[in-house]
C-alpha cells in the first residue's frame, strides 16, 4: 500500500507545533497502562519459565538470607502478581515525574517542536450523511 504523503499528487504543507505543557493526569494514565502491560508480560514470561523448570532444580545458594527471600519472591509463581504491580506503580511514578520535569523545563525554554503533514486522503472514503431535517412520526 502506497502512503498518501509520498504521492506526487498530494500537496504537502508542513505545520509546526510546539508542546509547551503536558497535562500530568493524562500522561499518568498512559504510563500506568504501559507499565501494567509490560509488567504483565514480564510476569507471565517469568512465571512460565519458573513453572517450566523442573522441581529438581534448586534455588542457588546465596549467603544473604534477605537476598535469598527476595530471590524466592520475585522468581516464583508470585511473579505473575508481583511484576504487574511493581511495573504499574513505577510507570505511574515515572510518567508523573517526567511530565512534571518537562513542564518545568518547557516553561523557561522552548518545548519540543514537531511537524505535521497535511495530506488529502486518496483511498476509498466513508462519507457520513447528515440531515438537518427531523423526521416526523
Backbone torsions as a table, in degrees:
resi	resn	phi	psi	omega
1	UNK	NA	129.1	-178.6
2	UNK	-84.7	133.8	180.0
3	UNK	-74.2	137.8	-176.2
4	UNK	-63.0	-33.5	-176.2
5	UNK	-76.0	-8.9	175.5
6	UNK	-95.5	-4.1	-179.9
7	UNK	-73.9	143.9	-179.9
8	UNK	-77.0	-15.7	-179.1
9	UNK	-78.1	-16.6	-173.2
10	UNK	-89.3	134.1	174.5
11	UNK	-85.0	120.1	-175.4
12	UNK	-98.8	126.1	175.6
13	UNK	-124.2	124.7	179.2
14	UNK	-90.9	127.8	178.1
15	UNK	-113.4	122.6	179.6
16	UNK	-97.2	136.4	177.2
17	UNK	-131.9	156.6	178.8
18	UNK	-126.7	133.1	176.9
19	UNK	-90.4	109.4	-179.3
20	UNK	-92.5	-27.1	-175.9
21	UNK	-155.8	141.5	171.2
22	UNK	-104.0	138.5	172.1
23	UNK	-78.8	114.9	-171.3
24	UNK	-59.0	-38.4	-178.3
25	UNK	-61.5	-40.4	-179.5
26	UNK	-71.9	-36.7	177.2
27	UNK	-66.4	-38.9	180.0
28	UNK	-64.2	-39.1	178.4
29	UNK	-60.0	-46.9	-177.9
30	UNK	-69.2	-45.5	-178.5
31	UNK	-67.3	-31.7	175.6
32	UNK	-66.7	-43.3	178.9
33	UNK	-64.0	-43.4	177.5
34	UNK	-64.3	-41.4	178.2
35	UNK	-61.3	-42.9	178.9
36	UNK	-65.0	-40.6	179.5
37	UNK	-65.4	-45.1	178.2
38	UNK	-64.8	-43.8	179.3
39	UNK	-62.5	-40.5	177.7
40	UNK	-65.0	-41.7	179.0
41	UNK	-63.4	-49.1	179.9
42	UNK	-65.2	-41.4	178.8
43	UNK	-61.2	-41.7	178.3
44	UNK	-67.2	-39.6	179.0
45	UNK	-65.8	-45.7	179.4
46	UNK	-65.8	-42.7	178.1
47	UNK	-61.8	-40.2	178.5
48	UNK	-67.4	-39.8	178.2
49	UNK	-64.0	-44.9	-178.1
50	UNK	-66.1	-42.7	-177.9
51	UNK	-72.2	-24.0	178.9
52	UNK	-83.0	-15.5	177.0
53	UNK	-69.9	149.1	-180.0
54	UNK	-74.3	155.6	179.1
55	UNK	-68.4	-18.4	-178.2
56	UNK	-72.8	-20.8	178.0
57	UNK	-77.1	129.0	-179.4
58	UNK	-104.3	161.7	175.6
59	UNK	-66.9	136.1	-179.5
60	UNK	-59.6	149.3	-179.2
61	UNK	-72.2	119.2	179.9
62	UNK	-122.5	125.3	-174.8
63	UNK	-66.4	-30.4	-177.1
64	UNK	-83.6	118.8	-178.0
65	UNK	-67.3	-31.1	178.5
66	UNK	-66.4	-45.4	179.0
67	UNK	-66.1	-35.3	179.1
68	UNK	-66.2	-39.8	177.3
69	UNK	-68.9	-36.9	174.7
70	UNK	-60.6	-44.6	179.3
71	UNK	-61.7	-42.3	-179.8
72	UNK	-65.4	-36.9	-178.8
73	UNK	-72.7	-49.2	-174.4
74	UNK	-76.6	-18.8	178.5
75	UNK	-119.9	54.5	177.2
76	UNK	-137.2	-169.6	177.6
77	UNK	-67.5	-17.6	177.3
78	UNK	-70.9	-10.7	-178.7
79	UNK	-62.2	-25.4	178.3
80	UNK	-66.3	-25.0	177.6
81	UNK	-99.4	-42.1	-174.3
82	UNK	-64.4	-49.0	-175.8
83	UNK	-63.1	-47.5	177.3
84	UNK	-60.4	-39.4	179.1
85	UNK	-65.5	-46.4	-178.9
86	UNK	-62.4	-47.3	-178.4
87	UNK	-70.8	-31.6	176.2
88	UNK	-65.5	-46.0	179.0
89	UNK	-65.2	-44.4	-179.3
90	UNK	-68.7	-33.7	175.3
91	UNK	-64.7	-39.3	177.7
92	UNK	-64.5	-47.2	-177.3
93	UNK	-66.2	-46.3	-178.5
94	UNK	-67.8	-36.7	176.7
95	UNK	-62.5	-43.9	178.4
96	UNK	-66.6	-42.2	-178.9
97	UNK	-66.4	-45.6	-179.5
98	UNK	-63.8	-43.4	-179.3
99	UNK	-69.0	-35.4	177.2
100	UNK	-65.2	-45.5	178.5
101	UNK	-64.5	-41.9	178.1
102	UNK	-59.9	-44.0	179.7
103	UNK	-62.3	-38.7	177.7
104	UNK	-65.5	-44.2	-178.7
105	UNK	-70.2	-42.7	-177.1
106	UNK	-70.4	-22.1	177.9
107	UNK	-66.9	-36.8	-176.2
108	UNK	-99.1	-7.4	178.0
109	UNK	-141.3	-175.2	178.7
110	UNK	-78.3	150.2	178.3
111	UNK	-83.8	-168.4	178.5
112	UNK	-74.9	128.3	178.3
113	UNK	-103.0	132.2	178.1
114	UNK	-136.5	159.7	-178.7
115	UNK	-111.2	141.0	172.7
116	UNK	-115.6	149.2	178.7
117	UNK	-110.7	134.4	176.1
118	UNK	-98.0	125.8	179.6
119	UNK	-140.9	157.9	178.3
120	UNK	-89.2	143.7	179.8
121	UNK	-78.6	123.7	-176.7
122	UNK	-101.0	-9.5	-178.0
123	UNK	-85.6	-173.3	177.8
124	UNK	-65.4	132.9	-176.1
125	UNK	-101.7	148.3	173.8
126	UNK	-103.9	117.3	-177.2
127	UNK	-107.1	124.2	175.9
128	UNK	-96.1	126.4	179.4
129	UNK	-88.8	131.0	175.9
130	UNK	-115.2	139.3	178.5
131	UNK	-119.5	140.9	178.4
132	UNK	-96.3	-4.7	179.7
133	UNK	-87.9	139.8	177.5
134	UNK	-96.3	128.6	179.8
135	UNK	-75.6	134.9	177.1
136	UNK	-97.5	141.2	-178.3
137	UNK	-108.4	NA	NA
